[in-house]
Amino acid sequence: MIICCGSKKYENINFDNLVDDFDTIVRHGFLIPNCGYGKRDSDLQVLNSHEITNYNRQLTTEQWINNYAESYGINHDYMRQYVDYIYKKNINILHYPANNKQAVIEILIKNKIDHPYLGYNKFPKNGISHVAELVKNNIKPFLIGYSILDEDMANHVYNGKAKDFINGHHQDNLDCSLIISLHKNNLIDASFCAIKDEQTICFNNVIKPTEQALEILKKHFLIPFKEINNL
């Protein structure tokens, strides 16, 4: 099974064991292990256009910090860990031009899903790119740590301070609605994205969690189904 990890911050829940139990872990951008979404190395690290450019240029750690720390609000120590991680470990790096928007459009047309990305000039965010590639190849991934409510988008590992800049090229609510549509059409399992940041596992009412996702939660959090709230 494949899990694609977003970077929404949780104060009350840690998903390390849940994520590490998957066969394949996909992370995006600046998300690295030990941030609540698994301790194992990524099987695949997906970088966006400027990240892959800087990666290929082999920027120094200080250059990465100068480029991102202040403008994105990323802690300097975290940036150092990130650079060390992507350069010194055997990580498979991947990049999709335009964040694989063409695959998104093909999926929407094939499955007769009406969505604003059809005919819209902005690109999906990087976190959608490999999800779209999997769905295009008839693989159903699990998603975790992706926002499905627009108001949650500012509370991610590295995009809070850069929200306005990022939305100059993307639009948060479109990615949220895309994830919801793909989940409702059984093309992805975004159940974990609906988990609230509370000490008791409970869900928002945006999407309905699948039975398979509930089984996984039961295994890792030792919670009987009857005690999982807001289904």
Secondary structure as GFF3:
##gff-version 3
##sequence-region A 1 231
A	DSSP	beta_strand	2	5	.	.	.	ID=ss1
A	DSSP	alpha_helix	16	20	.	.	.	ID=ss2
A	DSSP	beta_strand	24	28	.	.	.	ID=ss3
A	DSSP	beta_strand	44	46	.	.	.	ID=ss4
A	DSSP	alpha_helix	49	56	.	.	.	ID=ss5
A	DSSP	alpha_helix	61	72	.	.	.	ID=ss6
A	DSSP	alpha_helix	76	88	.	.	.	ID=ss7
A	DSSP	beta_strand	93	94	.	.	.	ID=ss8
A	DSSP	three_ten_helix	97	100	.	.	.	ID=ss9
A	DSSP	alpha_helix	101	110	.	.	.	ID=ss10
A	DSSP	alpha_helix	126	136	.	.	.	ID=ss11
A	DSSP	beta_strand	142	144	.	.	.	ID=ss12
A	DSSP	three_ten_helix	150	152	.	.	.	ID=ss13
A	DSSP	alpha_helix	163	166	.	.	.	ID=ss14
A	DSSP	alpha_helix	172	184	.	.	.	ID=ss15
A	DSSP	three_ten_helix	191	194	.	.	.	ID=ss16
A	DSSP	alpha_helix	211	221	.	.	.	ID=ss17
A	DSSP	three_ten_helix	225	227	.	.	.	ID=ss18
###
